[in-house]
Amino acid sequence: MESDPIGLMGKSYSTYAYVGGNPISRTDPMGLTWPESVAMGWAWLTGIAPPDTVYGPQTNQSQDMMQSPGVQNAINYFNQKNAGKCPNQWSPVTNYDYSFGPKGLWQAGLNSTQQFVGSYSVNIYPISNGTLDVQVNNTTSMTSFFYGIYPNSWNPPNGWPMGNTSQQYVGTLPASTGATGCGCGNQ
Amino acid sequence: MKLGSVLLICLLAGCSSHYSAGEIAGKYVLSVGGGVDTIDLDANGTYTHAYKTKSGAIDHQDGTWTLEDLQAGPTVALDNFRPLLAEDTRGRGTYLLLVKRSFGNLYLITNIDLDEGYKKQF
């Protein structure tokens, strides 16, 4: 039995909160966030979820999403678009979509945040020290829940059971555009 | 039976489609924020983007576009683009729009979860 590997950097003040405060009977093989994800799902089902929620870089949810395949794909795309450019010349990439589908279901495995989020879009903004401000945007809706089969115009508004809510997961990650020389290196 | 097999294959493969730049080129319109947002993709690789507010004021920009094959499917990449809607604070850069066909119409998707975006005009 181990304390939460991300320690007190997570949202909770207990390093055993990730197993519901009961480190003996429950395990958290991946994801670290199943209680929060169940709570988020319940809030959406019952209509008590706020219209917009932002998860900061220190939260378990954001850390889960920063490891997601869509974020990795988006960063690879960013690196490719800015290949050989110095950090002060990097240009943002926005609205990079990740489609969940059966493959995503498999890849997310037991990572409850990724399972809850499903499909999403990624915005990447360069920061001055050569790192990237990464934003993952998700809208929880009936359309999303039913893989796009349920018409968007039929979605209940926020405040209703299964109404639209949006979540943003924010993190900071390194870039690798391969820039060398020109007095900048690849800071 | 055959239809069932096709649907199963589509479900597993994600019904991915391949398009040529010529097929994608055209005028796309989205009503948003009380105004009308229009992207005109020219087959020569340039685009014109305009937003007309309810009061009739028009803001516009232009640049180049390419068609790319990304994980979510065929995607239009607009270079040197910034959303013209005042509430949208995303800065200038590469803006990506997933291409999707639905009931015979072609869309450039702005929100993958809500399945909404610019609709191609014929």
Interface residues (C-beta under 8 A of the other chain):
Chain A: P69 G70 N73 Y77 K81 S91 P92 V93 T94 N95 Y96 D97 Y98 S99 G101 P102 K103 G118 S119 Y120 S121 N123 Y125 N138 T139 T140 S141 T143 S144 G148 N152 N155 N164
Chain B: L11 L12 G14 L70 Q71 A72 G73 T75 N80 R90 G91 R92 G93 T94 Y95 L96 L97 L98 I109 T110 N111 I112 D113 L114 D115 E116
